[in-house]
Amino acid sequence: MKCEVCKSKIQMNFLEKPFGTYIKDENGKKHIVCNACQRKLKSKEAILENM
């Protein structure tokens, strides 16, 4: 999987879950974001603007 903001590969844990989060846009589509981008962009709106 790749982060939709910075396009870098997201690491997975031993249960094959990503080290990141999913964010829904206004249409209900899920986007995956890495931990580094979450720390850099604090709000959901800021993350969606940078996609």
PDB file of N, CA, C and O in Angstrom:
ATOM      1  N   MET A   1       0.840  -1.182   0.000  1.00  0.00           N
ATOM      2  CA  MET A   1       0.000   0.000   0.000  1.00  0.00           C
ATOM      3  C   MET A   1       0.883   1.243   0.000  1.00  0.00           C
ATOM      4  O   MET A   1       1.995   1.231   0.527  1.00  0.00           O
ATOM      5  N   LYS A   2       0.373   2.310  -0.597  1.00  0.00           N
ATOM      6  CA  LYS A   2       1.097   3.570  -0.632  1.00  0.00           C
ATOM      7  C   LYS A   2       0.236   4.670  -0.036  1.00  0.00           C
ATOM      8  O   LYS A   2      -0.987   4.670  -0.174  1.00  0.00           O
ATOM      9  N   CYS A   3       0.900   5.607   0.630  1.00  0.00           N
ATOM     10  CA  CYS A   3       0.239   6.777   1.198  1.00  0.00           C
ATOM     11  C   CYS A   3      -0.285   7.636   0.049  1.00  0.00           C
ATOM     12  O   CYS A   3       0.414   7.837  -0.944  1.00  0.00           O
ATOM     13  N   GLU A   4      -1.501   8.138   0.179  1.00  0.00           N
ATOM     14  CA  GLU A   4      -2.088   8.933  -0.887  1.00  0.00           C
ATOM     15  C   GLU A   4      -1.630  10.381  -0.857  1.00  0.00           C
ATOM     16  O   GLU A   4      -1.930  11.131  -1.786  1.00  0.00           O
ATOM     17  N   VAL A   5      -0.911  10.802   0.185  1.00  0.00           N
ATOM     18  CA  VAL A   5      -0.399  12.165   0.255  1.00  0.00           C
ATOM     19  C   VAL A   5       1.030  12.222  -0.266  1.00  0.00           C
ATOM     20  O   VAL A   5       1.326  13.002  -1.170  1.00  0.00           O
ATOM     21  N   CYS A   6       1.924  11.402   0.295  1.00  0.00           N
ATOM     22  CA  CYS A   6       3.344  11.475  -0.065  1.00  0.00           C
ATOM     23  C   CYS A   6       3.789  10.361  -1.010  1.00  0.00           C
ATOM     24  O   CYS A   6       4.934  10.365  -1.461  1.00  0.00           O
ATOM     25  N   LYS A   7       2.921   9.421  -1.316  1.00  0.00           N
ATOM     26  CA  LYS A   7       3.181   8.316  -2.252  1.00  0.00           C
ATOM     27  C   LYS A   7       4.290   7.361  -1.796  1.00  0.00           C
ATOM     28  O   LYS A   7       4.833   6.624  -2.618  1.00  0.00           O
ATOM     29  N   SER A   8       4.635   7.360  -0.506  1.00  0.00           N
ATOM     30  CA  SER A   8       5.632   6.421  -0.002  1.00  0.00           C
ATOM     31  C   SER A   8       4.942   5.138   0.453  1.00  0.00           C
ATOM     32  O   SER A   8       3.745   5.136   0.742  1.00  0.00           O
ATOM     33  N   LYS A   9       5.700   4.057   0.513  1.00  0.00           N
ATOM     34  CA  LYS A   9       5.160   2.756   0.903  1.00  0.00           C
ATOM     35  C   LYS A   9       4.872   2.757   2.404  1.00  0.00           C
ATOM     36  O   LYS A   9       5.686   3.232   3.197  1.00  0.00           O
ATOM     37  N   ILE A  10       3.724   2.230   2.785  1.00  0.00           N
ATOM     38  CA  ILE A  10       3.324   2.158   4.188  1.00  0.00           C
ATOM     39  C   ILE A  10       3.694   0.784   4.719  1.00  0.00           C
ATOM     40  O   ILE A  10       3.383  -0.234   4.101  1.00  0.00           O
ATOM     41  N   GLN A  11       4.362   0.760   5.869  1.00  0.00           N
ATOM     42  CA  GLN A  11       4.745  -0.501   6.489  1.00  0.00           C
ATOM     43  C   GLN A  11       3.517  -1.194   7.055  1.00  0.00           C
ATOM     44  O   GLN A  11       2.536  -0.552   7.428  1.00  0.00           O
ATOM     45  N   MET A  12       3.593  -2.522   7.112  1.00  0.00           N
ATOM     46  CA  MET A  12       2.505  -3.326   7.652  1.00  0.00           C
ATOM     47  C   MET A  12       2.989  -4.033   8.914  1.00  0.00           C
ATOM     48  O   MET A  12       4.164  -4.386   9.018  1.00  0.00           O
ATOM     49  N   ASN A  13       2.084  -4.242   9.876  1.00  0.00           N
ATOM     50  CA  ASN A  13       2.466  -4.990  11.069  1.00  0.00           C
ATOM     51  C   ASN A  13       2.288  -6.485  10.815  1.00  0.00           C
ATOM     52  O   ASN A  13       1.939  -6.879   9.703  1.00  0.00           O
ATOM     53  N   PHE A  14       2.517  -7.300  11.798  1.00  0.00           N
ATOM     54  CA  PHE A  14       2.486  -8.754  11.618  1.00  0.00           C
ATOM     55  C   PHE A  14       1.093  -9.286  11.296  1.00  0.00           C
ATOM     56  O   PHE A  14       0.971 -10.408  10.802  1.00  0.00           O
ATOM     57  N   LEU A  15       0.053  -8.525  11.557  1.00  0.00           N
ATOM     58  CA  LEU A  15      -1.311  -8.935  11.213  1.00  0.00           C
ATOM     59  C   LEU A  15      -1.759  -8.364   9.873  1.00  0.00           C
ATOM     60  O   LEU A  15      -2.942  -8.402   9.534  1.00  0.00           O
ATOM     61  N   GLU A  16      -0.795  -7.831   9.112  1.00  0.00           N
ATOM     62  CA  GLU A  16      -1.047  -7.228   7.795  1.00  0.00           C
ATOM     63  C   GLU A  16      -1.978  -6.021   7.865  1.00  0.00           C
ATOM     64  O   GLU A  16      -2.771  -5.785   6.954  1.00  0.00           O
ATOM     65  N   LYS A  17      -1.874  -5.254   8.964  1.00  0.00           N
ATOM     66  CA  LYS A  17      -2.596  -3.993   9.081  1.00  0.00           C
ATOM     67  C   LYS A  17      -1.589  -2.865   8.885  1.00  0.00           C
ATOM     68  O   LYS A  17      -0.449  -2.981   9.333  1.00  0.00           O
ATOM     69  N   PRO A  18      -1.981  -1.787   8.232  1.00  0.00           N
ATOM     70  CA  PRO A  18      -1.027  -0.708   7.944  1.00  0.00           C
ATOM     71  C   PRO A  18      -0.738   0.153   9.166  1.00  0.00           C
ATOM     72  O   PRO A  18      -1.590   0.326  10.038  1.00  0.00           O
ATOM     73  N   PHE A  19       0.496   0.696   9.216  1.00  0.00           N
ATOM     74  CA  PHE A  19       0.856   1.688  10.224  1.00  0.00           C
ATOM     75  C   PHE A  19       0.420   3.038   9.681  1.00  0.00           C
ATOM     76  O   PHE A  19       1.236   3.793   9.154  1.00  0.00           O
ATOM     77  N   GLY A  20      -0.837   3.337   9.806  1.00  0.00           N
ATOM     78  CA  GLY A  20      -1.432   4.556   9.288  1.00  0.00           C
ATOM     79  C   GLY A  20      -2.912   4.527   9.580  1.00  0.00           C
ATOM     80  O   GLY A  20      -3.371   3.778  10.443  1.00  0.00           O
ATOM     81  N   THR A  21      -3.653   5.337   8.866  1.00  0.00           N
ATOM     82  CA  THR A  21      -5.089   5.387   9.085  1.00  0.00           C
ATOM     83  C   THR A  21      -5.813   5.596   7.771  1.00  0.00           C
ATOM     84  O   THR A  21      -5.227   6.030   6.779  1.00  0.00           O
ATOM     85  N   TYR A  22      -7.083   5.281   7.783  1.00  0.00           N
ATOM     86  CA  TYR A  22      -7.947   5.521   6.638  1.00  0.00           C
ATOM     87  C   TYR A  22      -8.757   6.773   6.920  1.00  0.00           C
ATOM     88  O   TYR A  22      -9.239   6.970   8.036  1.00  0.00           O
ATOM     89  N   ILE A  23      -8.908   7.617   5.912  1.00  0.00           N
ATOM     90  CA  ILE A  23      -9.706   8.838   6.037  1.00  0.00           C
ATOM     91  C   ILE A  23     -10.732   8.833   4.916  1.00  0.00           C
ATOM     92  O   ILE A  23     -10.394   8.583   3.759  1.00  0.00           O
ATOM     93  N   LYS A  24     -11.998   9.112   5.260  1.00  0.00           N
ATOM     94  CA  LYS A  24     -13.060   9.162   4.260  1.00  0.00           C
ATOM     95  C   LYS A  24     -13.217  10.584   3.742  1.00  0.00           C
ATOM     96  O   LYS A  24     -13.156  11.547   4.506  1.00  0.00           O
ATOM     97  N   ASP A  25     -13.422  10.704   2.422  1.00  0.00           N
ATOM     98  CA  ASP A  25     -13.707  12.013   1.860  1.00  0.00           C
ATOM     99  C   ASP A  25     -15.215  12.245   1.860  1.00  0.00           C
ATOM    100  O   ASP A  25     -15.968  11.436   2.400  1.00  0.00           O
ATOM    101  N   GLU A  26     -15.655  13.341   1.259  1.00  0.00           N
ATOM    102  CA  GLU A  26     -17.087  13.676   1.298  1.00  0.00           C
ATOM    103  C   GLU A  26     -17.940  12.706   0.496  1.00  0.00           C
ATOM    104  O   GLU A  26     -19.148  12.625   0.718  1.00  0.00           O
ATOM    105  N   ASN A  27     -17.336  11.965  -0.436  1.00  0.00           N
ATOM    106  CA  ASN A  27     -18.068  10.969  -1.217  1.00  0.00           C
ATOM    107  C   ASN A  27     -18.108   9.597  -0.548  1.00  0.00           C
ATOM    108  O   ASN A  27     -18.778   8.688  -1.039  1.00  0.00           O
ATOM    109  N   GLY A  28     -17.396   9.441   0.566  1.00  0.00           N
ATOM    110  CA  GLY A  28     -17.381   8.176   1.286  1.00  0.00           C
ATOM    111  C   GLY A  28     -16.248   7.256   0.889  1.00  0.00           C
ATOM    112  O   GLY A  28     -16.157   6.138   1.395  1.00  0.00           O
ATOM    113  N   LYS A  29     -15.367   7.707  -0.021  1.00  0.00           N
ATOM    114  CA  LYS A  29     -14.243   6.872  -0.444  1.00  0.00           C
ATOM    115  C   LYS A  29     -13.145   6.933   0.612  1.00  0.00           C
ATOM    116  O   LYS A  29     -12.836   8.004   1.135  1.00  0.00           O
ATOM    117  N   LYS A  30     -12.552   5.766   0.926  1.00  0.00           N
ATOM    118  CA  LYS A  30     -11.492   5.694   1.926  1.00  0.00           C
ATOM    119  C   LYS A  30     -10.131   5.933   1.279  1.00  0.00           C
ATOM    120  O   LYS A  30      -9.845   5.419   0.198  1.00  0.00           O
ATOM    121  N   HIS A  31      -9.299   6.718   1.956  1.00  0.00           N
ATOM    122  CA  HIS A  31      -7.928   6.987   1.525  1.00  0.00           C
ATOM    123  C   HIS A  31      -7.005   6.614   2.672  1.00  0.00           C
ATOM    124  O   HIS A  31      -7.326   6.869   3.832  1.00  0.00           O
ATOM    125  N   ILE A  32      -5.852   6.007   2.359  1.00  0.00           N
ATOM    126  CA  ILE A  32      -4.901   5.615   3.397  1.00  0.00           C
ATOM    127  C   ILE A  32      -3.814   6.685   3.509  1.00  0.00           C
ATOM    128  O   ILE A  32      -3.329   7.204   2.504  1.00  0.00           O
ATOM    129  N   VAL A  33      -3.442   7.004   4.759  1.00  0.00           N
ATOM    130  CA  VAL A  33      -2.445   8.027   5.045  1.00  0.00           C
ATOM    131  C   VAL A  33      -1.442   7.460   6.044  1.00  0.00           C
ATOM    132  O   VAL A  33      -1.832   6.831   7.028  1.00  0.00           O
ATOM    133  N   CYS A  34      -0.141   7.681   5.791  1.00  0.00           N
ATOM    134  CA  CYS A  34       0.907   7.155   6.669  1.00  0.00           C
ATOM    135  C   CYS A  34       1.018   7.996   7.952  1.00  0.00           C
ATOM    136  O   CYS A  34       0.457   9.089   8.043  1.00  0.00           O
ATOM    137  N   ASN A  35       1.746   7.467   8.932  1.00  0.00           N
ATOM    138  CA  ASN A  35       1.915   8.156  10.210  1.00  0.00           C
ATOM    139  C   ASN A  35       2.648   9.473  10.062  1.00  0.00           C
ATOM    140  O   ASN A  35       2.318  10.438  10.751  1.00  0.00           O
ATOM    141  N   ALA A  36       3.645   9.538   9.172  1.00  0.00           N
ATOM    142  CA  ALA A  36       4.413  10.772   8.990  1.00  0.00           C
ATOM    143  C   ALA A  36       3.523  11.899   8.473  1.00  0.00           C
ATOM    144  O   ALA A  36       3.634  13.035   8.933  1.00  0.00           O
ATOM    145  N   CYS A  37       2.657  11.599   7.537  1.00  0.00           N
ATOM    146  CA  CYS A  37       1.746  12.620   7.012  1.00  0.00           C
ATOM    147  C   CYS A  37       0.692  13.010   8.047  1.00  0.00           C
ATOM    148  O   CYS A  37       0.247  14.158   8.075  1.00  0.00           O
ATOM    149  N   GLN A  38       0.294  12.073   8.891  1.00  0.00           N
ATOM    150  CA  GLN A  38      -0.655  12.388   9.962  1.00  0.00           C
ATOM    151  C   GLN A  38      -0.046  13.373  10.941  1.00  0.00           C
ATOM    152  O   GLN A  38      -0.719  14.299  11.393  1.00  0.00           O
ATOM    153  N   ARG A  39       1.239  13.179  11.275  1.00  0.00           N
ATOM    154  CA  ARG A  39       1.908  14.093  12.202  1.00  0.00           C
ATOM    155  C   ARG A  39       2.104  15.467  11.579  1.00  0.00           C
ATOM    156  O   ARG A  39       1.988  16.486  12.260  1.00  0.00           O
ATOM    157  N   LYS A  40       2.402  15.493  10.287  1.00  0.00           N
ATOM    158  CA  LYS A  40       2.668  16.754   9.599  1.00  0.00           C
ATOM    159  C   LYS A  40       1.374  17.546   9.379  1.00  0.00           C
ATOM    160  O   LYS A  40       1.349  18.761   9.577  1.00  0.00           O
ATOM    161  N   LEU A  41       0.320  16.871   8.978  1.00  0.00           N
ATOM    162  CA  LEU A  41      -0.973  17.493   8.683  1.00  0.00           C
ATOM    163  C   LEU A  41      -1.960  17.085   9.769  1.00  0.00           C
ATOM    164  O   LEU A  41      -2.438  15.951   9.770  1.00  0.00           O
ATOM    165  N   LYS A  42      -2.266  17.967  10.671  1.00  0.00           N
ATOM    166  CA  LYS A  42      -3.008  17.625  11.889  1.00  0.00           C
ATOM    167  C   LYS A  42      -4.493  17.332  11.661  1.00  0.00           C
ATOM    168  O   LYS A  42      -5.037  16.447  12.322  1.00  0.00           O
ATOM    169  N   SER A  43      -5.163  18.039  10.754  1.00  0.00           N
ATOM    170  CA  SER A  43      -6.611  17.873  10.635  1.00  0.00           C
ATOM    171  C   SER A  43      -6.988  17.079   9.391  1.00  0.00           C
ATOM    172  O   SER A  43      -6.209  16.971   8.444  1.00  0.00           O
ATOM    173  N   LYS A  44      -8.178  16.535   9.410  1.00  0.00           N
ATOM    174  CA  LYS A  44      -8.699  15.759   8.286  1.00  0.00           C
ATOM    175  C   LYS A  44      -8.805  16.637   7.041  1.00  0.00           C
ATOM    176  O   LYS A  44      -8.506  16.185   5.935  1.00  0.00           O
ATOM    177  N   GLU A  45      -9.223  17.875   7.212  1.00  0.00           N
ATOM    178  CA  GLU A  45      -9.379  18.782   6.090  1.00  0.00           C
ATOM    179  C   GLU A  45      -8.037  19.089   5.425  1.00  0.00           C
ATOM    180  O   GLU A  45      -7.955  19.171   4.199  1.00  0.00           O
ATOM    181  N   ALA A  46      -6.987  19.257   6.231  1.00  0.00           N
ATOM    182  CA  ALA A  46      -5.648  19.525   5.688  1.00  0.00           C
ATOM    183  C   ALA A  46      -5.138  18.337   4.897  1.00  0.00           C
ATOM    184  O   ALA A  46      -4.497  18.514   3.862  1.00  0.00           O
ATOM    185  N   ILE A  47      -5.412  17.123   5.368  1.00  0.00           N
ATOM    186  CA  ILE A  47      -4.971  15.917   4.667  1.00  0.00           C
ATOM    187  C   ILE A  47      -5.713  15.802   3.334  1.00  0.00           C
ATOM    188  O   ILE A  47      -5.095  15.502   2.313  1.00  0.00           O
ATOM    189  N   LEU A  48      -7.011  16.034   3.329  1.00  0.00           N
ATOM    190  CA  LEU A  48      -7.780  15.925   2.096  1.00  0.00           C
ATOM    191  C   LEU A  48      -7.387  16.985   1.074  1.00  0.00           C
ATOM    192  O   LEU A  48      -7.457  16.726  -0.128  1.00  0.00           O
ATOM    193  N   GLU A  49      -6.973  18.175   1.519  1.00  0.00           N
ATOM    194  CA  GLU A  49      -6.515  19.229   0.606  1.00  0.00           C
ATOM    195  C   GLU A  49      -5.230  18.831  -0.095  1.00  0.00           C
ATOM    196  O   GLU A  49      -5.031  19.189  -1.256  1.00  0.00           O
ATOM    197  N   ASN A  50      -4.348  18.096   0.582  1.00  0.00           N
ATOM    198  CA  ASN A  50      -3.037  17.739   0.031  1.00  0.00           C
ATOM    199  C   ASN A  50      -3.059  16.484  -0.823  1.00  0.00           C
ATOM    200  O   ASN A  50      -2.005  16.081  -1.315  1.00  0.00           O
ATOM    201  N   MET A  51      -4.186  15.856  -1.020  1.00  0.00           N
ATOM    202  CA  MET A  51      -4.253  14.664  -1.863  1.00  0.00           C
ATOM    203  C   MET A  51      -4.369  15.036  -3.313  1.00  0.00           C
ATOM    204  O   MET A  51      -4.438  14.157  -4.172  1.00  0.00           O
TER     205      MET A  51
END
